[in-house]
Every structure is written in C-alpha cells, then in structure tokens.
C-alpha cells in the first residue's frame, strides 16, 4: 500500500494538472485521496508545501520520461527522438505524464505572483534543467544550440495546447534539425 504522503501528492498532482492549482482546494484533495485532514497537515504545513511536493514529483517524472525517450539513440538522432517523444506526449500516449494539458510548470507559474518565490523558483529550475538536459544530447561543438532547441521545445509545448500536437512537434523537430545542420 502506498504511503499516505505519496497518495496526497499523487492525488494533488492529478487534480492540479487537470483543473489548475487555484481551482483545487485542500478539501477536494482530501476527498479524492481518502486521507484525513490531520494526516495531510502531518506531512504538509500548508497548501504551498503540497504544491512544491507536486512540482518535485512532476519534475522527476518528466525528466525520467524525457531521458528514457532518447536513451539508446545515436547522438545525431537524440534531438529528433526528443521531438518524437513530445508528439507522443501531446497525443496523450505517455501514461507516466497523463493526458496532455500543457506544461505543469508553465501552468503553475501562471497562477502565482512574485510573492510565491519558492513555487516560481521550482518552475524556473525545471526549465533550466530541461535546457541543461538538451545540452547533454548535443556534441560539444553543437552545445551552443541548446538554448535555441530548448526554446523550440517550450514553444511546441505551449502551441500544442491549442491542438495539432503531432504537427507542432514535427515542425519543432524540423526546425531543430535545421539549426543543427547550420552549425
């Protein structure tokens, strides 16, 4: 049986991603998880602490999925595999990430102002780690292109929320491969 802390995090992450953080109250998380309020406050002092835990879990899940999506590929194929993986996510075929509802970090950041510095810091750290990961996929002479490829990834993630995710990912892949060929 999963421990109650993890049940709370998983339930909150699902609800936050599906409905938005501000739209989901603690009572809804408790009702969906079947966990008592006292247990929630034993593990988390506030909703913000629960939000941070969901961001940490989503970050871990996303990075694990992303690294697995390119693992075993030849170096020159890793960027293509990255965008192919995005296409699968956009079409809802990545069970580990759930139905596609945009980027949890972009969505979360958009719900908070500068007074929530720790939440915003978690969102920014995720984006920085994704860009650093992209840099690891490139040869030393192409690593300078990592910020541009990260920008294409982020643009594809945002634009896919409007539909046609597979086409968006294919366009991003074409643009990224074009950037690499220019080097």
C-alpha positions as CSV (number, residue, x, y, z in Angstrom):
1,X,0.0,0.0,0.0
2,X,1.3,3.5,-0.9
3,X,2.1,5.7,2.0
4,X,-0.4,8.5,2.7
5,X,2.1,11.3,1.9
6,X,2.6,9.9,-1.6
7,X,-1.2,9.4,-2.1
8,X,-1.7,13.0,-1.2
9,X,1.0,14.2,-3.6
10,X,-0.2,12.0,-6.5
11,X,-3.9,13.0,-5.9
12,X,-3.0,16.7,-5.7
13,X,-0.8,16.5,-8.8
14,X,-3.5,14.9,-10.8
15,X,-6.1,17.4,-9.7
16,X,-3.8,20.4,-10.0
17,X,-2.7,19.4,-13.5
18,X,-6.3,18.7,-14.6
19,X,-8.0,21.7,-13.1
20,X,-5.3,24.2,-12.0
21,X,-3.8,24.7,-8.6
22,X,-6.0,27.6,-7.5
23,X,-9.2,25.8,-8.6
24,X,-8.5,22.8,-6.4
25,X,-8.9,23.2,-2.6
26,X,-7.4,21.1,0.1
27,X,-10.8,19.5,0.8
28,X,-11.1,18.2,-2.7
29,X,-7.6,16.7,-2.4
30,X,-8.7,15.1,0.9
31,X,-11.9,13.8,-0.6
32,X,-10.2,12.3,-3.7
33,X,-7.3,10.8,-1.8
34,X,-9.3,9.4,1.1
35,X,-6.7,10.8,3.5
36,X,-7.7,12.6,6.8
37,X,-7.0,16.3,7.2
38,X,-4.9,15.6,10.2
39,X,-2.7,13.3,8.1
40,X,-2.4,16.0,5.4
41,X,-1.1,18.5,7.9
42,X,1.2,16.0,9.5
43,X,3.0,15.8,6.1
44,X,2.5,19.4,4.8
45,X,2.2,22.6,6.8
46,X,0.4,24.4,4.0
47,X,-1.0,24.0,0.5
48,X,2.1,25.7,-0.8
49,X,4.2,22.8,0.7
50,X,1.9,20.3,-1.1
51,X,2.3,22.3,-4.3
52,X,6.1,22.2,-4.0
53,X,5.9,18.4,-3.5
54,X,3.8,18.0,-6.6
55,X,6.2,20.1,-8.6
56,X,9.1,18.0,-7.4
57,X,7.3,14.8,-8.3
58,X,6.2,16.1,-11.7
59,X,9.8,17.3,-12.4
60,X,11.2,13.8,-11.5
61,X,8.6,12.0,-13.6
62,X,9.1,14.4,-16.6
63,X,12.9,14.2,-16.6
64,X,12.8,10.4,-16.2
65,X,10.4,10.1,-19.1
66,X,12.4,12.5,-21.2
67,X,15.8,10.8,-20.6
68,X,14.2,7.4,-21.3
69,X,12.8,8.8,-24.6
70,X,16.2,9.5,-26.0
71,X,18.2,6.7,-24.4
72,X,19.8,4.3,-26.8
73,X,19.6,6.7,-29.7
74,X,22.7,7.6,-31.7
75,X,23.9,11.1,-30.8
76,X,22.7,12.6,-34.1
77,X,19.2,11.1,-33.6
78,X,18.6,12.3,-30.0
79,X,17.1,15.7,-30.9
80,X,14.8,14.0,-33.4
81,X,13.8,11.5,-30.7
82,X,13.2,14.3,-28.3
83,X,10.6,15.9,-30.6
84,X,9.1,12.4,-31.4
85,X,8.6,11.9,-27.7
86,X,6.9,15.3,-27.4
87,X,4.5,14.2,-30.2
88,X,3.6,11.2,-28.2
89,X,3.0,13.3,-25.0
90,X,0.9,15.8,-26.9
91,X,-1.3,13.0,-28.3
92,X,-1.8,11.5,-24.8
93,X,0.2,8.4,-25.4
94,X,2.6,8.9,-22.4
95,X,1.0,7.2,-19.5
96,X,3.6,8.4,-17.0
97,X,2.6,12.1,-17.7
98,X,-1.1,11.6,-18.1
99,X,-3.4,13.3,-20.6
100,X,-1.8,16.3,-22.2
101,X,-2.8,19.6,-20.6
102,X,0.2,21.7,-21.4
103,X,3.2,22.1,-19.2
104,X,2.5,21.8,-15.5
105,X,5.3,24.2,-14.7
106,X,4.2,26.9,-17.1
107,X,0.6,26.4,-16.0
108,X,1.7,26.6,-12.3
109,X,3.9,29.7,-12.8
110,X,1.0,31.5,-14.5
111,X,-1.2,31.0,-11.4
112,X,1.2,32.7,-8.9
113,X,2.7,36.2,-8.5
114,X,6.2,37.1,-7.2
115,X,5.1,36.6,-3.6
116,X,5.3,32.8,-4.1
117,X,9.0,32.8,-4.8
118,X,9.6,29.2,-3.9
119,X,7.0,27.9,-6.3
120,X,8.3,30.2,-9.1
121,X,11.8,29.1,-8.3
122,X,10.8,25.4,-8.7
123,X,9.2,26.2,-12.1
124,X,12.3,28.1,-13.3
125,X,14.6,25.3,-12.0
126,X,12.7,22.7,-14.0
127,X,13.0,24.8,-17.2
128,X,16.7,25.3,-16.6
129,X,17.2,21.5,-16.1
130,X,15.4,20.7,-19.3
131,X,17.7,23.0,-21.2
132,X,20.7,21.5,-19.5
133,X,19.5,18.1,-20.4
134,X,19.1,19.2,-24.0
135,X,22.7,20.4,-23.9
136,X,23.8,16.8,-22.9
137,X,22.2,15.5,-26.1
138,X,24.5,17.6,-28.3
139,X,28.0,17.2,-29.3
140,X,30.5,19.8,-27.8
141,X,30.5,21.9,-31.0
142,X,26.7,22.0,-31.1
143,X,26.0,22.6,-27.4
144,X,25.8,26.4,-28.1
145,X,22.5,25.5,-29.9
146,X,20.9,24.1,-26.7
147,X,19.1,27.3,-25.7
148,X,17.5,27.6,-29.2
149,X,16.4,24.0,-29.2
150,X,15.0,24.4,-25.7
151,X,13.1,27.4,-27.0
152,X,11.7,25.3,-29.8
153,X,10.7,22.6,-27.2
154,X,9.0,25.2,-25.0
155,X,7.2,26.8,-28.0
156,X,6.0,23.4,-29.1
157,X,4.7,22.6,-25.6
158,X,2.8,25.8,-25.5
159,X,1.5,25.7,-29.0
160,X,0.3,22.1,-28.7
161,X,-2.2,23.2,-26.1
162,X,-4.2,24.6,-29.0
163,X,-4.3,21.3,-30.8
164,X,-2.4,19.6,-33.7
165,X,0.3,18.5,-31.3
166,X,1.8,16.0,-33.7
167,X,2.2,18.6,-36.4
168,X,3.6,21.1,-33.9
169,X,6.2,18.5,-32.7
170,X,7.1,17.7,-36.3
171,X,7.6,21.4,-37.1
172,X,9.8,21.8,-34.0
173,X,11.8,18.7,-35.0
174,X,12.4,20.1,-38.5
175,X,13.4,23.5,-37.1
176,X,15.8,21.9,-34.5
177,X,17.4,19.7,-37.1
178,X,17.8,22.6,-39.4
179,X,19.6,24.6,-36.6
180,X,22.0,21.7,-36.1
181,X,22.7,21.4,-39.8
182,X,23.6,25.1,-39.9
183,X,26.4,24.6,-37.4
